[in-house]
Amino acid sequence: MISAPVVVYLFGGVTGSGSALIVAYFLKTGQQLMNAALLSGFTAEPIDKTLQVLIAALLYRATPKDFIALLQAK
């Protein structure tokens, strides 16, 4: 909710990221620019954050235990 007005004001609703496609879709369905930016955030962010957590967990599990212990010691 915080970033949508900034994206609309600075970039006209298009940042070049994957969510720009979602903004374009909502604009095509008749939404106003601010509403389209908000709806794209509500649509894309939960999926994006879930994938980030899953990838981080997979990377953590694939990291050797002695390397993790080395990082925790400092």
Buried (B, 14 or more C-beta within 10 A) or exposed (E): EEEBEEBBEEEEBBBEEEBBEBBBBBBEEEBEBBBBBBBBBEBBEEEBEEEEEEEEEEEEEEEEEEEEEEEEEE
